[in-house]
Structure formats: structure tokens, C-alpha cells
């Protein structure tokens, strides 16, 4: 099958499955609409992978297919026998953080000294805009306290690896992006518990020390091991370097699926409200991050980087924190929604900026 034939075939199948989904949904044929919606997302993923300019969106719709499956068939993603799948979340996060460590080097931290202004501005905006916006949205909403606290948790988390990809695609300052992600992640065990105690304690009880220990376990140790692996064994195990990004993507998909299944009933009852709030949170991160960076004198490329670093949070880490608190089915919902949402908005913004190369020199 040629690429064009594959494109036509999967395009037709996507259209058919999409139309069937709409008809069955309107007719309230819930039993039949589930498979149709899942097939729609699967065919859409296969179609996007055949395209030249939109293949980067494929992973996002893999997540949507997984979420649809977990909403229609939650029992498949809760556990097997006495084993609950949510027990996989923290180990998967540690593997993802290890992978992040293997992609980092001492140079990522040396760059802090070479671009102190950008790093300082980026970190200040990262750990001020999103927590405050998250707290404001949670306070204004009528969501149950634990679900509202999840919005704050997303805002108090560091940026994630997805921001680095978007910075690369958009022609932003990739070196600054890598540095901000690394530094904000390492600061998370200290800053996230502080902000959660400050902003979220009125919604749910926050044990700052327990949260510090949980984040340290999930973040610091795996990253240090990854850094050591990269320093001492770089290039000796190429299969690890090649496999880690795919393992990380699979891990994120599993985490979001398990959380969605665990919180299915709550998500179905307040889903639309939560989606709207999460979207506002995400978009304000881009807008305020970019605008503030420009006002503070950052060049265009670096301002784009800061927009992604502020707007795109490490939703996987937020999910792990919710699990460690025993509230993955409530506090974990906002991170589970934020992850796919930020990939869609981030990819769209990166694609738009890609057509408008920054004219100013990068730091």
C-alpha cells in the first residue's frame, strides 16, 4: 500500500467512523457508540501518521482513543484480580523521569550561567502565573473541593518534556527550554508543596513534608540516576536512548487512561466544566507567559519558549502526587484532562509559530 493509498483509506474510514459515532450518539445508542468513537480515534491516528504536516498530532489522539475506551469500559482499566492498575502510576513516572535524566547533561545546567536573565524570568513566571491562575479558577468554580484542588495542583507543577518539543517545532529558544524544564523539575519538590499549602489547603488537607518526600522520590532520584547513566554510559546502550521517548509516551498514555477510568463517574458528571476551566488555565499560561516575557525585554524566540514552559505543565507528575495523596480519582482528574488538552493547543500554537520564524537573535 502506497502512502497516498493509505492516506485515502484511513481518511475514508475516519470519516465513516466519525459519522457513525455522531448518529449513534444522537440516537443515544450508548452501547454501540463506544466502539464507533474508539475506532474513529484509532483511524484518525493512522490517518495523521500518513500525513506530512500533522503526524505530530497522532499521539494526542492516541490519548483520546485510550480515554474513550476507559470511559466506556472502565472495568478493563481499574485492575485485574486484586491488583489495581493505579499502582503502576508512580513506577511509570519514575521511568519517565529516568528517561528525562538520560536526555540531560551537565551542559543543561551550565547554560543557566550563560542565560541567567531568561532562566530567572522563566522560573518566576512559571511558578507565579500558573499557581495564581489555577487558584483563581478553582475558587470561582463550583467544583467539588478535591477536584478543584486538582486544578491548583496542575498550576503548581513544573513544566514537562512536551514543552521542549513545542519549543523545537516553533523555532523558539530550545536551549532555554531544556534548561527551564530541568531546573523547574528539580525545584518542584520544594516549590510545589509550598504553593499547595498556600493555595490548596482550604480545599483539601495538605501535608507539605509528605508531598516533598513523594515528589523527591518520583523526581529527584530517577533524574539523578538518568544523569549518571548519560554521563557514564552515553552511547553504550543506544537501544535505551532510542526506546526511552517511546516508553515515556506509552507511560503517559497508561497513566491518563488509568486515572480516567478511576474517576469516570466524577468526570461524566462535571466533565464539560472541568474541560473549560483546564482550557482557560492552559491558554492563559501561553498568553501571560509570552506577554510578560516580552514586557520584561525577552527576545521573540525566548518569549515563545517561556510561553510553552508556563502553559504546558507536567501533568504526569501532578497525577503521581494525587495518587500519593490517595486522591487519584478526584485530584487526579484535572491533570488527566490537562495533558491531552495542552498537547492539542501546544501543537497548534507551535505549528502557527513555525510559519513565522523569529527575526530577533536568540540569547
VEXTIDO-487793 format. One record per residue (C-alpha): y, z, x. Coordinates in steps of 0.5 Angstrom, whole numbers, plus 500, padded with zeros to 3 digits. Each point is the difference from the previous one (the first is absolute). Layout:
BEGIN
+-----+-----+-----+
|   v |   w |   u |
+-----+-----+-----+
|   Y |   Z |   X |
...
+-----+-----+-----+
END
This chain:
BEGIN
+-----+-----+-----+
|   v |   w |   u |
+-----+-----+-----+
| 500 | 500 | 500 |
| 507 | 498 | 503 |
| 506 | 505 | 500 |
| 503 | 495 | 494 |
| 494 | 500 | 496 |
| 499 | 508 | 501 |
| 508 | 501 | 498 |
| 499 | 496 | 494 |
| 493 | 503 | 498 |
| 503 | 507 | 501 |
| 506 | 498 | 496 |
| 497 | 498 | 494 |
| 495 | 506 | 500 |
| 506 | 505 | 501 |
| 504 | 496 | 494 |
| 493 | 500 | 495 |
| 499 | 508 | 502 |
| 507 | 502 | 499 |
| 501 | 496 | 493 |
| 493 | 504 | 498 |
| 503 | 506 | 502 |
| 506 | 499 | 496 |
| 497 | 498 | 494 |
| 494 | 506 | 500 |
| 506 | 505 | 502 |
| 504 | 498 | 494 |
| 494 | 500 | 495 |
| 498 | 507 | 503 |
| 493 | 498 | 503 |
| 500 | 505 | 505 |
| 493 | 499 | 502 |
| 501 | 493 | 501 |
| 507 | 500 | 503 |
| 498 | 505 | 506 |
| 495 | 494 | 503 |
| 505 | 495 | 499 |
| 506 | 504 | 503 |
| 496 | 501 | 506 |
| 498 | 493 | 501 |
| 507 | 498 | 499 |
| 502 | 504 | 506 |
| 494 | 498 | 504 |
| 501 | 493 | 499 |
| 508 | 501 | 502 |
| 498 | 503 | 506 |
| 495 | 494 | 502 |
| 506 | 495 | 498 |
| 505 | 504 | 504 |
| 496 | 500 | 506 |
| 499 | 492 | 500 |
| 508 | 499 | 500 |
| 504 | 499 | 506 |
| 506 | 505 | 498 |
| 497 | 505 | 495 |
| 494 | 502 | 504 |
| 503 | 507 | 502 |
| 501 | 502 | 492 |
| 492 | 500 | 500 |
| 499 | 507 | 502 |
| 505 | 502 | 495 |
| 496 | 497 | 494 |
| 493 | 503 | 503 |
| 503 | 506 | 499 |
| 502 | 498 | 493 |
| 493 | 498 | 498 |
| 497 | 507 | 503 |
| 505 | 504 | 496 |
| 498 | 495 | 494 |
| 493 | 502 | 501 |
| 501 | 507 | 501 |
| 504 | 501 | 493 |
| 495 | 496 | 496 |
| 494 | 503 | 504 |
| 502 | 507 | 503 |
| 493 | 503 | 500 |
| 498 | 495 | 505 |
| 505 | 503 | 505 |
| 500 | 507 | 499 |
| 494 | 501 | 503 |
| 492 | 500 | 501 |
| 496 | 506 | 498 |
| 503 | 506 | 503 |
| 504 | 496 | 505 |
| 508 | 499 | 498 |
| 503 | 494 | 503 |
| 507 | 503 | 501 |
| 496 | 504 | 506 |
| 501 | 493 | 503 |
| 507 | 500 | 500 |
| 502 | 505 | 506 |
| 495 | 497 | 504 |
| 502 | 493 | 499 |
| 508 | 502 | 501 |
| 497 | 503 | 507 |
| 497 | 493 | 501 |
| 506 | 496 | 498 |
| 505 | 505 | 505 |
| 495 | 499 | 505 |
| 501 | 492 | 500 |
| 507 | 501 | 500 |
| 500 | 504 | 506 |
| 496 | 495 | 503 |
| 505 | 495 | 499 |
| 505 | 504 | 503 |
| 502 | 502 | 507 |
| 505 | 504 | 505 |
| 505 | 494 | 499 |
| 501 | 501 | 493 |
| 503 | 507 | 502 |
| 503 | 497 | 506 |
| 504 | 496 | 495 |
| 503 | 506 | 497 |
| 505 | 501 | 506 |
| 501 | 492 | 500 |
| 503 | 500 | 493 |
| 502 | 507 | 498 |
| 505 | 498 | 495 |
| 495 | 496 | 496 |
| 495 | 505 | 500 |
| 504 | 506 | 498 |
| 504 | 496 | 495 |
| 493 | 498 | 497 |
| 497 | 507 | 500 |
| 506 | 503 | 497 |
| 500 | 495 | 494 |
| 492 | 500 | 500 |
| 500 | 508 | 499 |
| 506 | 500 | 495 |
| 500 | 494 | 496 |
| 493 | 501 | 497 |
| 499 | 507 | 499 |
| 507 | 501 | 496 |
| 499 | 493 | 496 |
| 493 | 503 | 499 |
| 502 | 507 | 498 |
| 505 | 497 | 495 |
| 495 | 495 | 497 |
| 495 | 506 | 499 |
| 506 | 505 | 497 |
| 502 | 494 | 495 |
| 493 | 498 | 498 |
| 496 | 504 | 494 |
| 494 | 499 | 504 |
| 495 | 506 | 501 |
| 502 | 504 | 506 |
| 494 | 498 | 504 |
| 501 | 493 | 499 |
| 508 | 501 | 501 |
| 499 | 503 | 507 |
| 496 | 494 | 502 |
| 506 | 496 | 500 |
| 503 | 505 | 504 |
| 494 | 500 | 505 |
| 501 | 493 | 501 |
| 507 | 500 | 502 |
| 499 | 506 | 505 |
| 494 | 496 | 503 |
| 502 | 496 | 507 |
| 500 | 492 | 500 |
| 493 | 496 | 500 |
| 497 | 495 | 504 |
| 502 | 495 | 495 |
| 507 | 500 | 502 |
| 498 | 498 | 506 |
| 497 | 493 | 497 |
| 506 | 499 | 496 |
| 505 | 501 | 506 |
| 496 | 495 | 504 |
| 500 | 495 | 494 |
| 507 | 501 | 498 |
| 503 | 499 | 507 |
| 502 | 507 | 501 |
| 500 | 504 | 506 |
| 493 | 501 | 501 |
| 500 | 505 | 506 |
| 505 | 504 | 496 |
| 495 | 500 | 494 |
| 494 | 502 | 504 |
| 504 | 506 | 504 |
| 502 | 503 | 493 |
| 494 | 499 | 497 |
| 496 | 504 | 506 |
| 506 | 505 | 500 |
| 500 | 502 | 493 |
| 493 | 500 | 499 |
| 500 | 505 | 506 |
| 506 | 504 | 497 |
| 496 | 500 | 493 |
| 496 | 507 | 501 |
| 507 | 504 | 501 |
| 505 | 496 | 495 |
| 495 | 498 | 494 |
| 498 | 508 | 499 |
| 508 | 502 | 501 |
| 502 | 495 | 495 |
| 494 | 501 | 495 |
| 502 | 508 | 500 |
| 507 | 498 | 499 |
| 500 | 495 | 494 |
| 493 | 500 | 497 |
| 499 | 508 | 500 |
| 503 | 500 | 493 |
| 494 | 495 | 497 |
| 494 | 503 | 504 |
| 499 | 506 | 505 |
| 501 | 497 | 507 |
| 496 | 503 | 506 |
| 504 | 498 | 506 |
| 496 | 502 | 505 |
| 493 | 498 | 497 |
| 504 | 493 | 499 |
| 502 | 500 | 507 |
| 493 | 501 | 502 |
| 497 | 495 | 495 |
| 505 | 494 | 503 |
| 498 | 502 | 507 |
| 493 | 499 | 499 |
| 501 | 494 | 497 |
| 505 | 497 | 504 |
| 501 | 503 | 507 |
| 493 | 501 | 502 |
| 498 | 493 | 499 |
| 506 | 497 | 502 |
| 499 | 503 | 507 |
| 493 | 498 | 500 |
| 502 | 493 | 499 |
| 506 | 500 | 505 |
| 495 | 503 | 505 |
| 495 | 494 | 498 |
| 505 | 495 | 501 |
| 502 | 503 | 507 |
| 494 | 501 | 503 |
| 495 | 494 | 496 |
| 505 | 495 | 499 |
| 497 | 493 | 500 |
| 493 | 503 | 501 |
| 498 | 500 | 493 |
| 503 | 494 | 497 |
| 496 | 501 | 493 |
| 504 | 506 | 499 |
| 506 | 497 | 501 |
| 498 | 494 | 495 |
| 497 | 505 | 495 |
| 505 | 505 | 499 |
| 505 | 497 | 496 |
| 495 | 497 | 495 |
| 497 | 507 | 500 |
| 507 | 503 | 498 |
| 501 | 495 | 495 |
| 493 | 502 | 497 |
| 501 | 507 | 500 |
| 507 | 500 | 497 |
| 496 | 496 | 494 |
| 495 | 505 | 499 |
| 505 | 506 | 500 |
| 504 | 497 | 495 |
| 494 | 498 | 496 |
| 497 | 507 | 500 |
| 507 | 503 | 498 |
| 501 | 495 | 494 |
| 493 | 502 | 498 |
| 501 | 507 | 500 |
| 507 | 500 | 497 |
| 498 | 495 | 495 |
| 502 | 504 | 493 |
| 506 | 502 | 503 |
| 502 | 493 | 503 |
| 499 | 497 | 493 |
| 504 | 505 | 496 |
| 506 | 499 | 505 |
| 499 | 494 | 504 |
| 506 | 496 | 498 |
| 505 | 506 | 501 |
| 497 | 501 | 507 |
| 500 | 493 | 502 |
| 507 | 499 | 498 |
| 502 | 506 | 504 |
| 496 | 498 | 506 |
| 503 | 493 | 500 |
| 507 | 503 | 500 |
| 498 | 505 | 505 |
| 498 | 494 | 505 |
| 506 | 496 | 498 |
| 505 | 505 | 501 |
| 497 | 501 | 507 |
| 501 | 493 | 502 |
| 507 | 499 | 497 |
| 502 | 507 | 503 |
| 497 | 500 | 507 |
| 502 | 493 | 501 |
| 507 | 501 | 497 |
| 501 | 507 | 504 |
| 498 | 497 | 507 |
| 505 | 494 | 499 |
| 505 | 505 | 499 |
| 498 | 504 | 506 |
| 501 | 494 | 504 |
| 493 | 498 | 501 |
| 499 | 492 | 501 |
| 496 | 496 | 495 |
| 493 | 500 | 503 |
| 500 | 507 | 501 |
| 503 | 501 | 493 |
| 494 | 497 | 497 |
| 496 | 504 | 504 |
| 503 | 506 | 497 |
| 499 | 498 | 493 |
| 493 | 499 | 501 |
| 499 | 506 | 503 |
| 504 | 504 | 495 |
| 497 | 496 | 494 |
| 493 | 500 | 502 |
| 496 | 507 | 500 |
| 493 | 502 | 503 |
| 497 | 501 | 493 |
| 493 | 501 | 503 |
| 503 | 506 | 504 |
| 503 | 502 | 493 |
| 494 | 499 | 497 |
| 496 | 504 | 505 |
| 505 | 506 | 499 |
| 499 | 500 | 493 |
| 492 | 501 | 501 |
| 501 | 505 | 505 |
| 504 | 504 | 495 |
| 495 | 499 | 494 |
| 504 | 495 | 496 |
| 498 | 493 | 502 |
| 499 | 499 | 492 |
| 508 | 502 | 499 |
| 504 | 500 | 506 |
| 496 | 494 | 503 |
| 502 | 495 | 494 |
| 507 | 498 | 503 |
| 497 | 499 | 507 |
| 495 | 496 | 497 |
| 505 | 496 | 496 |
| 505 | 499 | 505 |
| 495 | 497 | 505 |
| 499 | 493 | 497 |
| 507 | 500 | 497 |
| 503 | 501 | 507 |
| 496 | 494 | 502 |
| 502 | 495 | 495 |
| 507 | 502 | 501 |
| 500 | 500 | 507 |
| 496 | 494 | 501 |
| 505 | 496 | 495 |
| 506 | 503 | 504 |
| 497 | 498 | 507 |
| 499 | 493 | 497 |
| 507 | 500 | 498 |
| 503 | 502 | 506 |
| 495 | 496 | 504 |
| 504 | 494 | 498 |
| 507 | 503 | 502 |
| 499 | 501 | 507 |
| 505 | 506 | 503 |
| 505 | 497 | 504 |
| 502 | 506 | 504 |
| 497 | 502 | 506 |
| 494 | 505 | 500 |
| 501 | 507 | 503 |
+-----+-----+-----+
END
